[in-house]
Amino acid sequence: MPGDLAAQEVDAVVTILPQNMEYHGILNSRLAEVAGRELPHFIKENIFDPRPGDIFAVPGFGLKAKHILIAIVPVWRTEFDRQDRVLVNICRRAMEEARIMGLRSIAFPPLASGNKGFPKKRAARLILQGIEERLETVFEDGYFDEVRIVARSEETCRIFRDRITQMGG
């Protein structure tokens, strides 16, 4: 759905941070803007020695979402550093963490598909693969009420809709 991830009224929104904890990018800047100054401060004070693949649940502060699930990714310097398995795994892990926390709704942005990220079609395939691999078990249990993909542009939403259609959804 087109929209602003920071305005989603869900149990959790998902974002990524590189292992070096450099807090930047359009999405993270927007989350910090809406959540308030407490968010970056809380992250710096409470996340120690993160490893790629780690998921940290932090309060939503001023967001409508109750929680932010922060997935740690390696520092990607070139396109060769961006490995498909990393993006798939962080989506799987975010779904698992949400289930462990007893969350019923979660919103994902088009993770790692910004200016220096994965091509959007590739990111859509990987993100949806990671989510779908955890949906089978969580929906059988009647666990999640809603899993959203929220993108700022209609073009990106179309890419995700097309990919969902290709997957038979």
Rosetta blueprint (number, residue, H / E / L):
1 M L
2 P E
3 G L
4 D L
5 L H
6 A H
7 A H
8 Q L
9 E L
10 V L
11 D L
12 A E
13 V E
14 V E
15 T E
16 I E
17 L E
18 P E
19 Q L
20 N L
21 M L
22 E L
23 Y L
24 H L
25 G L
26 I H
27 L H
28 N H
29 S H
30 R H
31 L H
32 A H
33 E H
34 V H
35 A H
36 G L
37 R L
38 E H
39 L H
40 P H
41 H H
42 F H
43 I H
44 K H
45 E H
46 N H
47 I L
48 F L
49 D L
50 P L
51 R L
52 P L
53 G L
54 D L
55 I E
56 F E
57 A E
58 V E
59 P E
60 G L
61 F L
62 G L
63 L L
64 K L
65 A L
66 K L
67 H E
68 I E
69 L E
70 I E
71 A E
72 I E
73 V E
74 P L
75 V L
76 W L
77 R L
78 T L
79 E L
80 F L
81 D L
82 R L
83 Q L
84 D H
85 R H
86 V H
87 L H
88 V H
89 N H
90 I H
91 C H
92 R H
93 R H
94 A H
95 M H
96 E H
97 E H
98 A H
99 R H
100 I H
101 M L
102 G L
103 L L
104 R L
105 S E
106 I E
107 A E
108 F E
109 P L
110 P L
111 L L
112 A L
113 S L
114 G L
115 N L
116 K L
117 G L
118 F L
119 P L
120 K H
121 K H
122 R H
123 A H
124 A H
125 R H
126 L H
127 I H
128 L H
129 Q H
130 G H
131 I H
132 E H
133 E H
134 R H
135 L H
136 E H
137 T H
138 V H
139 F H
140 E H
141 D L
142 G L
143 Y L
144 F L
145 D L
146 E E
147 V E
148 R E
149 I E
150 V L
151 A E
152 R L
153 S L
154 E H
155 E H
156 T H
157 C H
158 R H
159 I H
160 F H
161 R H
162 D H
163 R H
164 I H
165 T H
166 Q H
167 M L
168 G L
169 G L
